């Protein structure tokens, strides 16, 4: 029975990690959009206004992050910007993995181990996707000819 629990955990984690990998870069914009939408609803914007304001806030967060990654030159600032996108994704990966494993694994130690592995993998994937958002630098003017 324990063996089946481990196999079920691995299969469920694999599927949800794939989903998280696909959406990992958008964890920070989603959080920003939900926070801004909640604030707008609290100020009396109503549901349609809160949803619209939240979507605009999420799009601006993603757009500003991409713009800063392209424009900013110092590597340490780029790493800080990337960390702003990667850390919420890793936290989401931890909690998503922990939510799955909590129902299938009896040992709390293994729950935490699987959750940390899920967080690390989602964080690395989010970092690679954030790094992929950066446009390639322009060529130095030299053209290779065959």
C-alpha positions as CSV (number, residue, x, y, z in Angstrom):
1,X,0.0,0.0,0.0
2,X,2.8,2.4,0.8
3,X,4.4,1.6,-2.6
4,X,1.2,2.5,-4.4
5,X,1.1,5.8,-2.4
6,X,4.6,6.6,-3.6
7,X,3.7,5.9,-7.2
8,X,0.5,7.9,-7.0
9,X,2.4,10.8,-5.5
10,X,5.0,10.7,-8.2
11,X,2.4,10.6,-11.0
12,X,0.3,13.4,-9.5
13,X,3.4,15.5,-8.7
14,X,4.6,15.0,-12.3
15,X,1.3,16.2,-13.8
16,X,1.0,19.2,-11.5
17,X,4.6,20.1,-11.8
18,X,4.2,20.1,-15.6
19,X,1.3,22.5,-15.1
20,X,3.3,24.6,-12.7
21,X,6.3,24.6,-15.1
22,X,4.0,26.0,-17.8
23,X,2.6,28.7,-15.5
24,X,5.5,29.3,-13.1
25,X,6.7,32.6,-14.6
26,X,3.2,34.0,-14.0
27,X,3.1,33.5,-10.3
28,X,4.2,37.0,-9.5
29,X,1.9,38.7,-12.0
30,X,-1.0,36.6,-10.8
31,X,-0.3,37.5,-7.2
32,X,0.0,41.2,-8.1
33,X,-3.2,41.0,-10.2
34,X,-5.2,39.4,-7.4
35,X,-3.9,41.8,-4.8
36,X,-4.7,44.9,-7.0
37,X,-8.1,43.4,-7.9
38,X,-8.9,42.8,-4.3
39,X,-7.9,46.3,-3.4
40,X,-10.1,47.7,-6.3
41,X,-13.1,45.6,-5.1
42,X,-12.6,47.0,-1.6
43,X,-12.7,50.5,-2.9
44,X,-16.1,50.0,-4.6
45,X,-15.1,49.1,-8.1
46,X,-17.5,46.0,-8.2
47,X,-16.7,42.6,-9.7
48,X,-16.2,43.7,-13.3
49,X,-14.0,46.7,-12.3
50,X,-11.9,44.6,-9.9
51,X,-11.4,41.9,-12.5
52,X,-10.4,44.5,-15.2
53,X,-8.1,46.3,-12.8
54,X,-6.5,43.0,-11.7
55,X,-5.9,41.9,-15.3
56,X,-4.3,45.3,-16.1
57,X,-2.1,45.1,-12.9
58,X,-1.0,41.6,-13.8
59,X,-0.2,42.5,-17.4
60,X,1.7,45.6,-16.2
61,X,3.7,43.5,-13.7
62,X,4.7,41.0,-16.4
63,X,5.4,43.8,-18.9
64,X,7.5,45.9,-16.5
65,X,9.5,42.8,-15.5
66,X,10.3,41.9,-19.1
67,X,11.1,45.5,-19.9
68,X,13.5,45.7,-16.9
69,X,15.2,42.4,-17.8
70,X,15.8,43.7,-21.3
71,X,17.0,47.2,-20.4
72,X,18.9,46.8,-17.2
73,X,22.6,46.0,-17.8
74,X,24.2,45.0,-14.4
75,X,23.9,41.3,-13.9
76,X,23.2,41.5,-10.1
77,X,20.1,43.7,-10.8
78,X,18.9,41.3,-13.4
79,X,19.3,38.4,-10.9
80,X,17.2,40.4,-8.4
81,X,14.5,41.0,-11.0
82,X,14.6,37.3,-11.9
83,X,14.4,36.3,-8.2
84,X,11.3,38.4,-7.8
85,X,9.7,36.2,-10.4
86,X,11.3,32.9,-9.3
87,X,10.6,33.0,-5.6
88,X,6.8,33.1,-5.8
89,X,7.0,30.3,-8.3
90,X,9.1,28.2,-6.0
91,X,6.8,28.9,-3.1
92,X,3.8,27.9,-5.3
93,X,5.7,24.7,-6.3
94,X,6.3,23.8,-2.6
95,X,2.7,24.3,-1.6
96,X,1.3,22.5,-4.7
97,X,3.6,19.5,-4.1
98,X,2.9,19.5,-0.4
99,X,-0.8,19.6,-1.0
100,X,-0.6,16.5,-3.2
101,X,1.8,14.5,-1.1
102,X,-0.1,15.3,2.1
103,X,-2.9,13.1,0.9
104,X,-0.8,10.2,-0.4
105,X,2.2,10.0,1.9
106,X,1.8,9.1,5.6
107,X,5.3,10.2,6.7
108,X,5.7,14.0,7.3
109,X,9.4,13.7,6.6
110,X,8.8,12.4,3.1
111,X,6.1,15.0,2.6
112,X,8.6,17.8,3.3
113,X,11.3,16.1,1.2
114,X,9.0,15.8,-1.8
115,X,7.7,19.3,-1.3
116,X,11.3,20.8,-1.3
117,X,12.2,18.8,-4.4
118,X,9.1,20.2,-6.1
119,X,9.9,23.7,-5.0
120,X,13.5,23.5,-6.3
121,X,12.4,22.0,-9.7
122,X,9.7,24.6,-10.2
123,X,12.1,27.4,-9.2
124,X,14.7,26.2,-11.6
125,X,12.2,26.0,-14.4
126,X,10.8,29.4,-13.6
127,X,14.4,30.8,-13.7
128,X,15.1,29.3,-17.1
129,X,11.8,30.7,-18.5
130,X,12.5,34.2,-17.0
131,X,16.0,34.0,-18.5
132,X,14.4,33.0,-21.8
133,X,12.2,36.2,-21.7
134,X,15.3,38.3,-22.2
135,X,15.9,39.2,-25.9
136,X,19.2,38.1,-27.4
137,X,21.7,41.0,-27.5
138,X,22.2,42.6,-30.9
139,X,25.1,41.4,-33.0
140,X,28.4,43.3,-32.8
141,X,28.2,44.2,-36.4
142,X,30.3,41.4,-37.8
143,X,28.6,39.1,-40.2
144,X,29.8,35.6,-40.7
145,X,29.9,34.6,-44.4
146,X,30.2,31.2,-45.8
